[in-house]
Amino acid sequence: MSCANICNDSVTVNRTSVTFGIDSTLPFLRAKQAEAARLAKRPFTDLGIPRPRSEETQ
């Protein structure tokens, strides 16, 4: 086996790895984008300003 064959095989494996990485990253990013859009549509809840509890309620 020559160095050219080993190098070409290595490049093929690396391209396959990159393609697999991109193929798995794009659906993840699309899911995060959809989740962000869904969360942006949720109603806002105002919790008010926090204050210390009185001794009676503790």
SEFIZA-3560 file (N, C-alpha, C; in Angstrom, 3 decimals):
REM SEFIZA-3560
<numar><xx>0.860</xx><yy>-1.186</yy><zz>0.000</zz><atom>N</atom></numar>
<numar><xx>0.000</xx><yy>0.000</yy><zz>0.000</zz><atom>CA</atom></numar>
<numar><xx>0.894</xx><yy>1.233</yy><zz>0.000</zz><atom>C</atom></numar>
<numar><xx>0.652</xx><yy>2.132</yy><zz>-0.904</zz><atom>N</atom></numar>
<numar><xx>1.498</xx><yy>3.321</yy><zz>-1.014</zz><atom>CA</atom></numar>
<numar><xx>0.975</xx><yy>4.429</yy><zz>-0.113</zz><atom>C</atom></numar>
<numar><xx>1.822</xx><yy>5.417</yy><zz>0.078</zz><atom>N</atom></numar>
<numar><xx>1.433</xx><yy>6.574</yy><zz>0.904</zz><atom>CA</atom></numar>
<numar><xx>0.245</xx><yy>7.308</yy><zz>0.287</zz><atom>C</atom></numar>
<numar><xx>0.193</xx><yy>7.337</yy><zz>-1.036</zz><atom>N</atom></numar>
<numar><xx>-0.922</xx><yy>8.029</yy><zz>-1.713</zz><atom>CA</atom></numar>
<numar><xx>-2.250</xx><yy>7.366</yy><zz>-1.375</zz><atom>C</atom></numar>
<numar><xx>-2.291</xx><yy>6.034</yy><zz>-1.343</zz><atom>N</atom></numar>
<numar><xx>-3.530</xx><yy>5.343</yy><zz>-0.996</zz><atom>CA</atom></numar>
<numar><xx>-3.932</xx><yy>5.600</yy><zz>0.451</zz><atom>C</atom></numar>
<numar><xx>-2.946</xx><yy>5.581</yy><zz>1.341</zz><atom>N</atom></numar>
<numar><xx>-3.244</xx><yy>5.840</yy><zz>2.758</zz><atom>CA</atom></numar>
<numar><xx>-3.742</xx><yy>7.267</yy><zz>2.929</zz><atom>C</atom></numar>
<numar><xx>-3.082</xx><yy>8.222</yy><zz>2.288</zz><atom>N</atom></numar>
<numar><xx>-3.496</xx><yy>9.625</yy><zz>2.400</zz><atom>CA</atom></numar>
<numar><xx>-4.891</xx><yy>9.835</yy><zz>1.817</zz><atom>C</atom></numar>
<numar><xx>-5.173</xx><yy>9.214</yy><zz>0.664</zz><atom>N</atom></numar>
<numar><xx>-6.495</xx><yy>9.351</yy><zz>0.050</zz><atom>CA</atom></numar>
<numar><xx>-7.570</xx><yy>8.737</yy><zz>0.935</zz><atom>C</atom></numar>
<numar><xx>-7.285</xx><yy>7.585</yy><zz>1.547</zz><atom>N</atom></numar>
<numar><xx>-8.246</xx><yy>6.968</yy><zz>2.462</zz><atom>CA</atom></numar>
<numar><xx>-8.500</xx><yy>7.865</yy><zz>3.659</zz><atom>C</atom></numar>
<numar><xx>-7.443</xx><yy>8.493</yy><zz>4.155</zz><atom>N</atom></numar>
<numar><xx>-7.580</xx><yy>9.386</yy><zz>5.302</zz><atom>CA</atom></numar>
<numar><xx>-8.456</xx><yy>10.583</yy><zz>4.956</zz><atom>C</atom></numar>
<numar><xx>-8.260</xx><yy>11.142</yy><zz>3.781</zz><atom>N</atom></numar>
<numar><xx>-9.067</xx><yy>12.283</yy><zz>3.342</zz><atom>CA</atom></numar>
<numar><xx>-10.518</xx><yy>11.867</yy><zz>3.210</zz><atom>C</atom></numar>
<numar><xx>-10.776</xx><yy>10.684</yy><zz>2.667</zz><atom>N</atom></numar>
<numar><xx>-12.146</xx><yy>10.199</yy><zz>2.516</zz><atom>CA</atom></numar>
<numar><xx>-12.811</xx><yy>10.041</yy><zz>3.875</zz><atom>C</atom></numar>
<numar><xx>-12.091</xx><yy>9.488</yy><zz>4.834</zz><atom>N</atom></numar>
<numar><xx>-12.645</xx><yy>9.328</yy><zz>6.181</zz><atom>CA</atom></numar>
<numar><xx>-12.933</xx><yy>10.686</yy><zz>6.797</zz><atom>C</atom></numar>
<numar><xx>-12.020</xx><yy>11.643</yy><zz>6.646</zz><atom>N</atom></numar>
<numar><xx>-12.238</xx><yy>12.969</yy><zz>7.207</zz><atom>CA</atom></numar>
<numar><xx>-13.422</xx><yy>13.667</yy><zz>6.553</zz><atom>C</atom></numar>
<numar><xx>-13.581</xx><yy>13.532</yy><zz>5.255</zz><atom>N</atom></numar>
<numar><xx>-14.731</xx><yy>14.137</yy><zz>4.583</zz><atom>CA</atom></numar>
<numar><xx>-16.028</xx><yy>13.491</yy><zz>5.055</zz><atom>C</atom></numar>
<numar><xx>-15.989</xx><yy>12.184</yy><zz>5.243</zz><atom>N</atom></numar>
<numar><xx>-17.167</xx><yy>11.490</yy><zz>5.743</zz><atom>CA</atom></numar>
<numar><xx>-17.504</xx><yy>11.977</yy><zz>7.152</zz><atom>C</atom></numar>
<numar><xx>-16.493</xx><yy>12.172</yy><zz>7.987</zz><atom>N</atom></numar>
<numar><xx>-16.709</xx><yy>12.659</yy><zz>9.349</zz><atom>CA</atom></numar>
<numar><xx>-17.303</xx><yy>14.056</yy><zz>9.335</zz><atom>C</atom></numar>
<numar><xx>-16.773</xx><yy>14.904</yy><zz>8.456</zz><atom>N</atom></numar>
<numar><xx>-17.279</xx><yy>16.268</yy><zz>8.365</zz><atom>CA</atom></numar>
<numar><xx>-18.725</xx><yy>16.254</yy><zz>7.889</zz><atom>C</atom></numar>
<numar><xx>-19.016</xx><yy>15.443</yy><zz>6.884</zz><atom>N</atom></numar>
<numar><xx>-20.380</xx><yy>15.352</yy><zz>6.376</zz><atom>CA</atom></numar>
<numar><xx>-21.317</xx><yy>14.851</yy><zz>7.452</zz><atom>C</atom></numar>
<numar><xx>-20.903</xx><yy>13.832</yy><zz>8.200</zz><atom>N</atom></numar>
<numar><xx>-21.730</xx><yy>13.331</yy><zz>9.282</zz><atom>CA</atom></numar>
<numar><xx>-21.936</xx><yy>14.399</yy><zz>10.341</zz><atom>C</atom></numar>
<numar><xx>-20.890</xx><yy>15.158</yy><zz>10.653</zz><atom>N</atom></numar>
<numar><xx>-20.992</xx><yy>16.225</yy><zz>11.649</zz><atom>CA</atom></numar>
<numar><xx>-21.975</xx><yy>17.298</yy><zz>11.226</zz><atom>C</atom></numar>
<numar><xx>-21.907</xx><yy>17.699</yy><zz>9.959</zz><atom>N</atom></numar>
<numar><xx>-22.827</xx><yy>18.714</yy><zz>9.440</zz><atom>CA</atom></numar>
<numar><xx>-24.247</xx><yy>18.165</yy><zz>9.412</zz><atom>C</atom></numar>
<numar><xx>-24.398</xx><yy>16.916</yy><zz>8.982</zz><atom>N</atom></numar>
<numar><xx>-25.729</xx><yy>16.309</yy><zz>8.915</zz><atom>CA</atom></numar>
<numar><xx>-26.376</xx><yy>16.200</yy><zz>10.288</zz><atom>C</atom></numar>
<numar><xx>-25.590</xx><yy>16.014</yy><zz>11.328</zz><atom>N</atom></numar>
<numar><xx>-26.181</xx><yy>15.920</yy><zz>12.663</zz><atom>CA</atom></numar>
<numar><xx>-26.316</xx><yy>17.295</yy><zz>13.317</zz><atom>C</atom></numar>
<numar><xx>-25.519</xx><yy>18.270</yy><zz>12.884</zz><atom>N</atom></numar>
<numar><xx>-25.581</xx><yy>19.610</yy><zz>13.469</zz><atom>CA</atom></numar>
<numar><xx>-26.776</xx><yy>20.397</yy><zz>12.948</zz><atom>C</atom></numar>
<numar><xx>-27.052</xx><yy>20.304</yy><zz>11.662</zz><atom>N</atom></numar>
<numar><xx>-28.149</xx><yy>21.090</yy><zz>11.087</zz><atom>CA</atom></numar>
<numar><xx>-29.502</xx><yy>20.769</yy><zz>11.711</zz><atom>C</atom></numar>
<numar><xx>-29.884</xx><yy>19.509</yy><zz>11.900</zz><atom>N</atom></numar>
<numar><xx>-31.158</xx><yy>19.241</yy><zz>12.573</zz><atom>CA</atom></numar>
<numar><xx>-31.179</xx><yy>19.760</yy><zz>14.015</zz><atom>C</atom></numar>
<numar><xx>-30.036</xx><yy>19.687</yy><zz>14.690</zz><atom>N</atom></numar>
<numar><xx>-29.958</xx><yy>20.213</yy><zz>16.055</zz><atom>CA</atom></numar>
<numar><xx>-30.218</xx><yy>21.718</yy><zz>16.059</zz><atom>C</atom></numar>
<numar><xx>-29.575</xx><yy>22.442</yy><zz>15.145</zz><atom>N</atom></numar>
<numar><xx>-29.777</xx><yy>23.890</yy><zz>15.078</zz><atom>CA</atom></numar>
<numar><xx>-31.212</xx><yy>24.239</yy><zz>14.681</zz><atom>C</atom></numar>
<numar><xx>-31.784</xx><yy>23.467</yy><zz>13.783</zz><atom>N</atom></numar>
<numar><xx>-33.188</xx><yy>23.716</yy><zz>13.400</zz><atom>CA</atom></numar>
<numar><xx>-34.128</xx><yy>23.474</yy><zz>14.582</zz><atom>C</atom></numar>
<numar><xx>-33.847</xx><yy>22.448</yy><zz>15.363</zz><atom>N</atom></numar>
<numar><xx>-34.671</xx><yy>22.171</yy><zz>16.541</zz><atom>CA</atom></numar>
<numar><xx>-34.543</xx><yy>23.294</yy><zz>17.560</zz><atom>C</atom></numar>
<numar><xx>-33.325</xx><yy>23.801</yy><zz>17.763</zz><atom>N</atom></numar>
<numar><xx>-33.130</xx><yy>24.915</yy><zz>18.702</zz><atom>CA</atom></numar>
<numar><xx>-33.837</xx><yy>26.174</yy><zz>18.204</zz><atom>C</atom></numar>
<numar><xx>-33.814</xx><yy>26.406</yy><zz>16.907</zz><atom>N</atom></numar>
<numar><xx>-34.491</xx><yy>27.569</yy><zz>16.334</zz><atom>CA</atom></numar>
<numar><xx>-35.999</xx><yy>27.448</yy><zz>16.532</zz><atom>C</atom></numar>
<numar><xx>-36.535</xx><yy>26.262</yy><zz>16.306</zz><atom>N</atom></numar>
<numar><xx>-37.970</xx><yy>26.045</yy><zz>16.504</zz><atom>CA</atom></numar>
<numar><xx>-38.345</xx><yy>26.201</yy><zz>17.973</zz><atom>C</atom></numar>
<numar><xx>-37.493</xx><yy>25.706</yy><zz>18.866</zz><atom>N</atom></numar>
<numar><xx>-37.757</xx><yy>25.844</yy><zz>20.296</zz><atom>CA</atom></numar>
<numar><xx>-37.737</xx><yy>27.318</yy><zz>20.708</zz><atom>C</atom></numar>
<numar><xx>-36.787</xx><yy>28.079</yy><zz>20.198</zz><atom>N</atom></numar>
<numar><xx>-36.712</xx><yy>29.507</yy><zz>20.520</zz><atom>CA</atom></numar>
<numar><xx>-37.946</xx><yy>30.243</yy><zz>20.009</zz><atom>C</atom></numar>
<numar><xx>-38.409</xx><yy>29.901</yy><zz>18.823</zz><atom>N</atom></numar>
<numar><xx>-39.612</xx><yy>30.535</yy><zz>18.277</zz><atom>CA</atom></numar>
<numar><xx>-40.836</xx><yy>30.174</yy><zz>19.114</zz><atom>C</atom></numar>
<numar><xx>-40.914</xx><yy>28.913</yy><zz>19.550</zz><atom>N</atom></numar>
<numar><xx>-42.040</xx><yy>28.473</yy><zz>20.376</zz><atom>CA</atom></numar>
<numar><xx>-42.029</xx><yy>29.185</yy><zz>21.729</zz><atom>C</atom></numar>
<numar><xx>-40.850</xx><yy>29.303</yy><zz>22.328</zz><atom>N</atom></numar>
<numar><xx>-40.751</xx><yy>29.964</yy><zz>23.630</zz><atom>CA</atom></numar>
<numar><xx>-41.030</xx><yy>31.460</yy><zz>23.536</zz><atom>C</atom></numar>
<numar><xx>-40.719</xx><yy>32.058</yy><zz>22.392</zz><atom>N</atom></numar>
<numar><xx>-40.970</xx><yy>33.490</yy><zz>22.207</zz><atom>CA</atom></numar>
<numar><xx>-42.468</xx><yy>33.779</yy><zz>22.141</zz><atom>C</atom></numar>
<numar><xx>-43.270</xx><yy>32.794</yy><zz>21.784</zz><atom>N</atom></numar>
<numar><xx>-44.721</xx><yy>32.982</yy><zz>21.680</zz><atom>CA</atom></numar>
<numar><xx>-45.430</xx><yy>32.801</yy><zz>23.020</zz><atom>C</atom></numar>
<numar><xx>-44.717</xx><yy>32.282</yy><zz>24.015</zz><atom>N</atom></numar>
<numar><xx>-45.353</xx><yy>32.046</yy><zz>25.323</zz><atom>CA</atom></numar>
<numar><xx>-45.682</xx><yy>33.369</yy><zz>25.993</zz><atom>C</atom></numar>
<numar><xx>-46.751</xx><yy>33.423</yy><zz>26.756</zz><atom>N</atom></numar>
<numar><xx>-47.112</xx><yy>34.673</yy><zz>27.426</zz><atom>CA</atom></numar>
<numar><xx>-46.091</xx><yy>35.036</yy><zz>28.506</zz><atom>C</atom></numar>
<numar><xx>-45.916</xx><yy>36.320</yy><zz>28.698</zz><atom>N</atom></numar>
<numar><xx>-44.998</xx><yy>36.848</yy><zz>29.690</zz><atom>CA</atom></numar>
<numar><xx>-45.680</xx><yy>36.871</yy><zz>31.054</zz><atom>C</atom></numar>
<numar><xx>-44.986</xx><yy>36.446</yy><zz>32.083</zz><atom>N</atom></numar>
<numar><xx>-45.519</xx><yy>36.471</yy><zz>33.442</zz><atom>CA</atom></numar>
<numar><xx>-44.678</xx><yy>37.406</yy><zz>34.284</zz><atom>C</atom></numar>
<numar><xx>-45.303</xx><yy>38.427</yy><zz>34.839</zz><atom>N</atom></numar>
<numar><xx>-44.602</xx><yy>39.374</yy><zz>35.697</zz><atom>CA</atom></numar>
<numar><xx>-44.654</xx><yy>38.851</yy><zz>37.127</zz><atom>C</atom></numar>
<numar><xx>-43.506</xx><yy>38.535</yy><zz>37.662</zz><atom>N</atom></numar>
<numar><xx>-43.445</xx><yy>38.019</yy><zz>39.029</zz><atom>CA</atom></numar>
<numar><xx>-43.295</xx><yy>39.130</yy><zz>40.063</zz><atom>C</atom></numar>
<numar><xx>-43.131</xx><yy>40.349</yy><zz>39.627</zz><atom>N</atom></numar>
<numar><xx>-42.997</xx><yy>41.472</yy><zz>40.539</zz><atom>CA</atom></numar>
<numar><xx>-41.598</xx><yy>41.551</yy><zz>41.132</zz><atom>C</atom></numar>
<numar><xx>-41.418</xx><yy>42.510</yy><zz>42.026</zz><atom>N</atom></numar>
<numar><xx>-40.134</xx><yy>42.706</yy><zz>42.678</zz><atom>CA</atom></numar>
<numar><xx>-40.086</xx><yy>41.833</yy><zz>43.929</zz><atom>C</atom></numar>
<numar><xx>-39.040</xx><yy>41.050</yy><zz>44.122</zz><atom>N</atom></numar>
<numar><xx>-38.948</xx><yy>40.222</yy><zz>45.321</zz><atom>CA</atom></numar>
<numar><xx>-38.815</xx><yy>41.083</yy><zz>46.575</zz><atom>C</atom></numar>
<numar><xx>-39.387</xx><yy>40.626</yy><zz>47.649</zz><atom>N</atom></numar>
<numar><xx>-39.263</xx><yy>41.356</yy><zz>48.913</zz><atom>CA</atom></numar>
<numar><xx>-39.133</xx><yy>40.331</yy><zz>50.045</zz><atom>C</atom></numar>
<numar><xx>-38.557</xx><yy>40.719</yy><zz>51.148</zz><atom>N</atom></numar>
<numar><xx>-38.387</xx><yy>39.786</yy><zz>52.263</zz><atom>CA</atom></numar>
<numar><xx>-39.750</xx><yy>39.365</yy><zz>52.825</zz><atom>C</atom></numar>
<numar><xx>-39.821</xx><yy>38.124</yy><zz>53.284</zz><atom>N</atom></numar>
<numar><xx>-41.055</xx><yy>37.648</yy><zz>53.909</zz><atom>CA</atom></numar>
<numar><xx>-41.195</xx><yy>38.264</yy><zz>55.293</zz><atom>C</atom></numar>
<numar><xx>-42.426</xx><yy>38.483</yy><zz>55.685</zz><atom>N</atom></numar>
<numar><xx>-42.653</xx><yy>38.991</yy><zz>57.043</zz><atom>CA</atom></numar>
<numar><xx>-42.500</xx><yy>37.822</yy><zz>58.017</zz><atom>C</atom></numar>
<numar><xx>-42.287</xx><yy>38.115</yy><zz>59.263</zz><atom>N</atom></numar>
<numar><xx>-42.074</xx><yy>37.066</yy><zz>60.266</zz><atom>CA</atom></numar>
<numar><xx>-43.329</xx><yy>36.226</yy><zz>60.474</zz><atom>C</atom></numar>
<numar><xx>-44.500</xx><yy>36.780</yy><zz>60.209</zz><atom>N</atom></numar>
<numar><xx>-45.753</xx><yy>36.075</yy><zz>60.407</zz><atom>CA</atom></numar>
<numar><xx>-45.920</xx><yy>34.900</yy><zz>59.427</zz><atom>C</atom></numar>
<numar><xx>-45.407</xx><yy>35.027</yy><zz>58.222</zz><atom>N</atom></numar>
<numar><xx>-45.628</xx><yy>33.976</yy><zz>57.213</zz><atom>CA</atom></numar>
<numar><xx>-44.548</xx><yy>32.902</yy><zz>57.237</zz><atom>C</atom></numar>
<numar><xx>-43.503</xx><yy>33.068</yy><zz>58.012</zz><atom>N</atom></numar>
<numar><xx>-42.436</xx><yy>32.068</yy><zz>58.033</zz><atom>CA</atom></numar>
<numar><xx>-42.724</xx><yy>30.954</yy><zz>58.979</zz><atom>C</atom></numar>
//
